[in-house]
Amino acid sequence: MTTANQKKLLRALAGEVQEVPPIWMMRQAGRYLPEYRATRAEAGDFLSLCYNSDLATEVTLQPIRRYGFDAAILFADILLIPQALGADLWFVTGEGPRLSTITTEADFAKLGPVSDIHETLNPIYQTVRNLSGALPKDTTLIGFAGAPWTVATYMIAGRGTPDQGPAHALKAENKALFEALLARITDATIAYLSMQIEAGAEVVKIFDSWAGSLIGDDFEKYALEPCRQITAALKARHPNVPVIGFPREAKEKYVGFAKATGVNCVALDNSVDPEWAAQHVQTDGCVQGNLASRHMVTGGQELVDDTRRIVQVFGKGAHVFNLGHGITPDANPDHVQLMIDTVRETR
């Protein structure tokens, strides 16, 4: 029987250098898998799938059964927190999420208190409990949430935007309202992740998908500082649970991010050169990443070569092998297997 401290992912997050790094993939439960598409059709729509604990458990387990990843990540969405706070949320087929917007004090006043979010999110905690009992004993269970800045960009714009322009505009025009919204999301994220941990999550990850659009001091104030607050609060409550931070497209701001926030591991997007990251980021501890997602579509020798390079470059330190972004719906499941085989055969 594998105990917690023998699980490959937990060993890496504790700083252990392993001959073969643990592997998992962002969005590993997703539309590239035929079994996922079948379960999604059974659920009816994306949000129904998120909130159906039995079906969400099933899709989380599917890539574990197929590939034997070293970790499973809870199937949910970063926009469930806005919905739990009282925002309207729906998904438009082929276009993505839509939310009621928060652009005025009156909009903000309609949001509920953090103490009320659990009523909406209880099915998510049940999924975590289900998974905690259903996963193989050597598979680590990861919970997650969106970082406050990224979640705020959707709440302000009402949808995803290419440059997060509406959020930047509100930050410039009504800083007090912007910071009040960020603080509410931060508090809700702490409560949400803490409940995931109590339900059985062994690691949590904070996804800051739009961190790269924050420039200069704004990065420190609105990406780094909320991550530090969340990590500190979680470690005060759950000192043995590691945290992965993912400030996507942070570029040089990746340097020192782990020390400044307290996260146990920094996930890298695929724009980051592995040699540079090994010299400047991995020196502070574990890194995660960072194969380009396009390789899961194209396959071939380039996939093998880039995978080997990443494993070898990061092999002198603690490393979790992953993509630099989520796997895309047009990925070939066979290419995922090729990646896994290459990681486990590379020395």
Secondary structure, DSSP 4 states (H G I P E B T S, - for coil): ---GGGSHHHHHHTT---SS--B--TT-SSTTSHHHHHHHHHH-SHHHHHH-HHHHHHHHHHHHHHH--SEEE----TTHHHHHHT--EEEETTTEEEE----SHHHHHTSPPGGGHHHHHHHHHHHHHHHHHHS-TTPEEEEEEE-HHHHHHHHHHSS--SS-HHHHHHHHH-HHHHHHHHHHHHHHHHHHHHHHHHHT-SEEEEEETTGGG--THHHIIIIIHHHHHHHHHHHHH-TT--EEEEETT-GGGGTTHHHHH--SEEE--TTS-HHHHHHHTGGGSEEE--B-TTHHHH-HHHHHHHHHHHHHHGGGS-EEB-BSSPPPTT--HHHHHHHHHHHHH--
